[in-house]
Amino acid sequence: AAGLTYLLAFIGTLLLFAPEVGRLVGLALQRMEESPPPFTGEQQIQVALALIRLLWWAACFQALCQGGLAIMARFVLPVQTDAEAREAYRRLRLFVNERHGAAIIVRDGQMIARKEELTRHGPGVVLLDAASGVVLEREFYGSRKGDSRPAARAEGTGVVFTTADEYTRPELALDLRKQVRVRGGVKASTNDGLEITASLMCMFQLEPGEQVGGERQHEAYPFNHEAAFRAAYGSAQSKEQSRNWTDLPLIVATELFREQISLRTLDSLFGPTHDDAFPLEQVRREFAAAVRASPVLRERGIQVLVANFDVTALPDPI
C-alpha cells in the first residue's frame, strides 16, 4: 500500500511537470550534437526556470507521498486520537524505509509474528484484539541516566506503540478469556495408605480488578494491568524453561487435592453417613474453596472460578 502511494504520487507529479521535463530533455539533446550552438540568454533562463520547477516538482512529490502516508496511517491501524495517528504515521514511514521495529498481532492470547519480527530493533507496534493483553520489556533498562520509565509494562486491547528499546516474547502474551484446564490420571494416597486416581478441572481467569462505573462495565474482557504483570512473571521464566501462567492453577489444584485426600481414609470418603450424605461431596466443596483461596494464585493475579475433581479409579479390593 505504501509503495502504491509513492507510485501514484510520482505519476501525478510527472504529468503535472511534463513540459519542464520535455524542455530539459530537448536542450540536453541539442548539446549532444557535434558542434552545439552556444546557449543564448533566453535558453539559459529557460534552463534555470526548468530546474527551479523540477525542484518544486520534487518537493510536491515528497509532500504528496507524506500526505498519502498520513491519510493511510489512520486506516492501517485502529487509531482513535490525533496522537495515535501521529505515531502510526511515524511507524509507516519507518516501514517504508525498512527501519521499523517489530510489528506483532496478538489474537486470543496468541502472538502472531514472523520470528525475525520479534528480533527487530526500532519503534514498532503491537495490535491486540479484545481478548488479549501483552507485557513489554525494556532491553536497556537503567542504562540511561535520568530515565524514569519502568523496566516493563502491561498493555491491553487496542494498538500499542513500542519504543526502540522495547520487545516482547510469545510467553508474555495473555489471554483474557476464561480458561478451562483438565488433568487426568492424578494419583493421591488416603490416610490409610490406599491410592485413588482422579481427574481435576479448573476454570479461571486473570483478576479483572475493580469495575465500578465508567466504560469498564461494558468490557467483555476487562484488563487489569497489575494482574497481567503478576501473571506474566509469576511462573518460571528462563531461556531454558518457560512456563505459561495458565499452567499454574492445575499445579496448585493437584497439590491441594493430594493434601485433602491424605487427611481422610478411603471409607470416610465413600461411606455414607447416618443421614445418607456422602462425604465426598463435602471434600469437593472444601477442595474448591481451598483452590479459590490459594495465596499462590492470588499473588499471581489469577482468579479461580470453578475447581472440581472426579474419582476415576479406586484401589483393587483385598
Salt bridges, closest charged atoms under 4 A:
GLU20 OE2 - ARG53 NH1 2.79
ASP82 OD1 - ARG74 NH2 2.86
GLU87 OE1 - ARG91 NH1 2.17
ASP108 OD1 - ARG177 NH1 3.91
GLU116 OE2 - ARG114 NE 3.05
GLU117 OE2 - ARG114 NH2 3.16
GLU137 OE1 - ARG169 NH1 2.63
GLU139 OE1 - HIS121 ND1 3.47
ASP147 OD2 - ARG138 NH2 2.48
ASP147 OD1 - ARG149 NE 3.45
GLU155 OE2 - ARG153 NH1 3.09
ASP165 OD2 - ARG138 NE 3.13
ASP165 OD2 - ARG149 NH2 3.02
GLU166 OE2 - ARG153 NE 2.70
GLU171 OE2 - ARG169 NE 2.64
ASP175 OD2 - ARG177 NH2 2.78
GLU207 OE1 - ARG230 NH2 3.54
GLU219 OE1 - ARG216 NE 3.84
GLU226 OE2 - ARG230 NE 3.89
GLU255 OE2 - ARG258 NH1 3.85
GLU281 OE2 - ARG284 NH1 2.59
GLU286 OE1 - ARG264 NH2 2.55
GLU299 OE1 - ARG300 NH1 3.85
ASP310 OD1 - ARG284 NH2 3.25
